[in-house]
């Protein structure tokens, strides 16, 4: 129902999660803060007697009054019909709040009672007739409606409109976003790194701030002990001791207040301003302590402990403020160190708050803004129209839940242009000043940190592996993958890398259908990756049978299995000497290649794969077209083909699901030439397929010096279309150039 007086939809307000009284206080406080905090000091303390929040006006121009005014607000969600008296019980409640304001909140000149509906004329006369020494004001829904305009329009929509994130909706959005990362997020094996603890402190989760109350109790205990030894102390020394005790008392109040706000989910209200300024830190060994030690005074040990705890409390208060005031933070680490795992885990719901928002950085184009990124999230059945709209909805949801919510942008380096992020994040820092209940977390690979994250983002956390928690991480992974460790010895320096440990467990027990012994763990890094690649090939064969590996079965491929349809055969005829130094006439026809054969279903021999160390390299396409006949084709002479080193092979996967295997015995066909991208960053035109060499770009075969490669032309396909391939360090004459190519390097590392 939309109110005729204010235009606020109170039906949608009553449908919000949480208590209506708490939500009414939250929206009233947020509207007041948004409109008036720039004119003075705004404060809101947990369980503050008298008023729930107050504003000390320091600047002129405020519509509430001049710099000599101090407003205090008390909100009351009275569930009574319009035109009915509030009754004696509610009047006593109002009088009690006024008395507590006079005693505990000094300097209040204007006292505001804020209700939804107007009081009856008789109740208004009673309220304005109170003798309190303060100016008395009555605010209603009309005043709230007047504050929810302009910059606060999004706040209106997040409480009285469609811009509402419920806990159920947030959880559903997280599940959808986390599903996109696939196996890169395994909550069952998650081992929290130290960076996660820091992030959860910034999110004001009470569990990670459990030591605040204990620090305050230590100061109180030693302050009492010091006070008991002050009798007969020199007045000058006693004054210095009293000053230290006073500082400790101030810090104790700050810590207790912060602890109470965190436990009640009002961290941003405590931070909102009005928090007493942190006192001057106490010197480690002040003069009074030296005098008491010299005199062997009985209070010297207690004073020493008090000073130590006061100094620790001072650092703790600064630590709380630093964590809660952080708006944007970057998490960096090399590939495979768990950035996506951390991002998805941090955005997941937990016991103290609902789910956050997980965004994928690879959705940002080179000309996009954060508004385009926000379109990943749907609000009321439509994509979010702006990033600020997303922030407003998250901030309001956090205020209702009594927490801070994370908005995680995973993979800044995966965007089309990583340099696009820096100006966007600078602007975001300004926007977030209006949304204190939101923490934006960005993950980025270390090599892109300087170009993607601006200098204005001071806070950067680095992921370095499991380190001290390695044993616990190994236990989690072994439990999830059903590996019985026994007395197996692991290379700790390798499994400290999260991705390496994940691959190791995956190749040891890929199906997780039954427990396996640690004897199946690969005994070397090369064996691990070999088994991993074979397992990947097997999974591809299961998912897409028409894209099947043609290599011989390995440990994870059952012997005798048929992987892919039979190949048609052609052959390579002798030709002139090529760039690899192959002598003329060294090319061999198919009939002379060493290979194993077996009878096909039609009785014709079927060519089986041969090792790549033989005198010819062959390539067999398997497209999405229907399987061809298993009968062999008549040999066709196509000229020589270079011989790669025996230790490497090349697999090319094109954009149209075409598989190329250069280790099979089926020769290359001139009608199926792929587009080859050499590792030096230049393009070789060959139809519409892509190959990428595994040798690092710009690495001169004659030396070990790595050089920066030139950028590919803008007409080249996106890097997202490239599939990794593995090839030997051999060269080949450069093909003819066209409009998409640049001069071929003389040290090229790829062969077509």
ZILIN-V367706 format. One record per backbone hydrogen bond with DSSP energy under -1.0 kcal/mol. NH is the residue of the N-H (numbers start at 0). CO is the residue of the C=O. E is the energy in kcal/mol with one decimal. If there is no record, write none. Layout:
{{NH CO E} {NH CO E}}
This chain:
{{2 7 -2.5} {6 2 -1.7} {9 0 -1.8} {9 7 -1.2} {12 8 -1.3} {13 9 -2.3} {15 12 -1.3} {22 18 -2.4} {23 19 -2.4} {24 20 -2.0} {25 21 -2.3} {26 22 -2.6} {27 23 -1.9} {28 24 -2.6} {29 25 -2.6} {30 26 -2.2} {31 27 -2.1} {32 28 -2.8} {33 29 -2.5} {34 30 -1.6} {35 31 -2.5} {36 32 -1.6} {38 35 -1.9} {39 36 -1.1} {40 55 -2.4} {42 53 -2.7} {47 44 -1.4} {50 48 -1.4} {51 72 -2.6} {52 72 -1.1} {53 42 -2.4} {54 70 -2.5} {55 40 -2.5} {56 68 -2.1} {57 38 -2.5} {58 38 -2.1} {64 61 -1.0} {68 65 -1.6} {70 54 -2.3} {71 109 -2.3} {72 52 -2.7} {73 111 -2.4} {75 113 -2.7} {77 75 -1.2} {79 77 -1.9} {83 80 -1.6} {90 86 -1.5} {91 87 -2.3} {92 88 -1.6} {93 89 -1.9} {94 90 -2.4} {95 91 -2.3} {96 92 -1.8} {97 93 -2.1} {98 94 -2.3} {99 95 -2.2} {100 96 -1.9} {101 97 -2.0} {102 98 -1.6} {103 99 -2.7} {104 100 -1.8} {108 69 -2.1} {109 69 -2.2} {110 134 -3.1} {111 71 -3.0} {112 136 -2.6} {113 73 -2.7} {114 138 -2.6} {123 119 -2.5} {124 120 -2.3} {125 121 -2.1} {126 122 -2.3} {127 123 -2.8} {128 124 -1.2} {129 126 -1.5} {131 129 -1.0} {134 108 -3.0} {136 110 -2.4} {138 112 -2.5} {140 115 -2.0} {143 139 -1.6} {144 140 -2.6} {145 141 -1.7} {146 142 -1.2} {147 143 -1.4} {148 146 -1.2} {151 148 -2.1} {152 149 -1.7} {155 151 -1.7} {156 152 -2.0} {157 153 -1.6} {158 155 -1.2} {159 155 -3.4} {160 156 -1.0} {162 156 -1.3} {163 161 -2.1} {169 165 -2.6} {170 166 -2.1} {171 167 -2.0} {172 168 -2.2} {173 169 -1.9} {174 170 -2.2} {175 171 -1.9} {176 172 -2.2} {177 173 -2.9} {178 174 -1.6} {183 180 -1.7} {184 181 -1.4} {188 185 -1.4} {195 192 -1.1} {196 192 -1.0} {197 193 -1.6} {198 194 -2.1} {199 195 -2.4} {200 196 -1.7} {201 197 -1.9} {202 198 -1.4} {203 200 -1.6} {204 199 -2.0} {207 204 -1.1} {208 205 -1.5} {211 208 -1.3} {214 210 -1.8} {215 211 -1.8} {216 212 -2.0} {217 213 -1.9} {218 214 -1.5} {219 215 -1.9} {220 216 -2.2} {221 217 -2.2} {222 218 -2.2} {223 219 -1.7} {224 220 -1.7} {225 221 -2.4} {226 222 -2.3} {227 223 -1.4} {228 225 -1.5} {229 226 -1.2} {232 229 -1.8} {237 233 -3.1} {238 234 -2.1} {239 235 -1.4} {240 236 -2.4} {241 237 -2.4} {242 238 -1.8} {243 239 -1.8} {244 240 -2.3} {245 241 -2.4} {246 242 -2.2} {247 243 -2.3} {248 244 -2.3} {249 245 -2.4} {250 246 -2.3} {251 247 -2.3} {252 248 -2.2} {253 249 -2.0} {254 250 -2.6} {255 251 -2.6} {256 252 -2.4} {257 253 -2.6} {258 254 -2.7} {259 255 -2.4} {260 256 -2.4} {261 257 -2.6} {262 258 -2.2} {263 259 -1.7} {265 260 -3.5} {269 265 -1.9} {270 266 -2.0} {271 267 -1.3} {289 285 -1.7} {290 286 -2.2} {291 287 -2.2} {292 288 -2.3} {293 289 -2.3} {294 290 -2.1} {296 291 -2.9} {299 296 -1.5} {302 298 -2.4} {303 299 -2.4} {304 300 -2.1} {305 301 -2.4} {306 302 -2.7} {307 303 -2.0} {308 304 -2.4} {309 305 -2.6} {310 306 -2.4} {311 307 -2.0} {312 308 -2.5} {313 309 -2.2} {314 310 -1.9} {315 311 -2.1} {316 312 -2.5} {317 313 -2.0} {318 314 -2.1} {319 315 -2.6} {320 316 -2.3} {321 317 -2.5} {322 318 -2.3} {323 319 -2.4} {324 320 -2.0} {328 439 -2.2} {329 458 -2.3} {330 441 -3.3} {331 460 -3.2} {336 333 -1.5} {341 337 -2.2} {342 338 -2.5} {343 339 -2.6} {344 340 -2.0} {345 341 -2.8} {346 342 -1.8} {349 352 -2.1} {355 346 -2.4} {356 405 -2.5} {358 407 -3.5} {360 409 -3.1} {362 359 -1.5} {363 360 -1.7} {367 364 -1.0} {372 368 -1.3} {373 369 -2.2} {375 372 -1.7} {376 373 -2.1} {378 381 -4.0} {381 378 -1.4} {383 376 -2.7} {389 385 -1.4} {390 386 -2.3} {391 387 -2.7} {392 388 -2.1} {393 389 -2.3} {394 390 -2.9} {395 391 -2.3} {396 392 -2.1} {397 393 -2.3} {398 394 -2.3} {399 395 -2.2} {400 396 -1.8} {401 397 -1.1} {402 397 -2.2} {403 202 -1.1} {404 436 -2.6} {406 438 -2.7} {407 356 -3.1} {408 440 -3.0} {409 358 -2.8} {411 442 -2.7} {413 410 -1.3} {414 411 -1.4} {415 363 -2.2} {419 416 -1.5} {420 417 -1.4} {424 420 -2.8} {425 421 -1.8} {426 422 -1.8} {427 423 -1.9} {428 424 -2.0} {430 426 -1.9} {431 427 -2.4} {432 429 -1.2} {433 430 -1.7} {434 431 -1.5} {437 434 -1.5} {438 404 -2.3} {439 326 -2.8} {440 406 -1.9} {441 328 -2.5} {442 408 -2.2} {443 330 -2.3} {447 444 -1.9} {448 445 -1.2} {451 447 -2.2} {452 448 -2.2} {456 453 -1.4} {457 455 -1.2} {460 329 -3.1} {462 331 -2.8} {465 495 -1.7} {468 465 -2.1} {469 466 -1.7} {472 468 -2.2} {473 469 -2.7} {474 470 -2.1} {475 471 -2.1} {476 472 -2.5} {477 473 -2.8} {478 474 -2.2} {479 475 -2.3} {480 476 -2.6} {482 477 -2.6} {483 515 -2.9} {487 484 -2.0} {491 489 -1.4} {493 490 -1.8} {494 490 -2.1} {495 491 -1.1} {496 493 -1.6} {498 335 -1.7} {500 496 -2.2} {501 497 -2.2} {502 498 -2.5} {503 499 -2.6} {504 500 -2.2} {505 501 -2.2} {506 502 -2.5} {507 503 -1.2} {508 504 -2.1} {515 481 -2.2} {517 483 -1.3} {519 516 -1.6} {520 517 -1.7} {527 523 -1.9} {528 524 -2.2} {529 525 -2.2} {530 526 -2.3} {531 527 -2.1} {532 528 -2.5} {533 529 -1.9} {534 530 -2.1} {535 531 -2.3} {536 532 -2.3} {537 533 -2.0} {538 534 -2.2} {539 535 -2.4} {540 536 -2.1} {541 537 -1.9} {542 538 -2.4} {543 539 -3.2} {546 543 -2.5} {556 553 -1.5} {560 557 -1.6} {570 635 -1.1} {580 577 -1.8} {584 574 -1.2} {585 582 -2.0} {591 588 -1.4} {592 589 -1.3} {597 605 -1.0} {599 603 -2.7} {602 599 -1.7} {605 597 -2.8} {607 595 -1.6} {613 610 -1.3} {647 644 -1.2} {651 659 -1.5} {653 657 -2.1} {656 653 -1.0} {658 621 -1.2} {659 651 -2.1} {661 649 -1.9} {671 668 -1.8} {675 683 -1.0} {676 690 -1.5} {677 681 -1.3} {680 677 -1.7} {683 675 -2.3} {698 695 -1.4} {699 704 -1.1} {702 699 -1.7} {715 712 -2.0} {720 717 -1.7} {721 718 -1.2} {729 727 -1.7} {740 737 -1.7} {747 744 -1.3}}
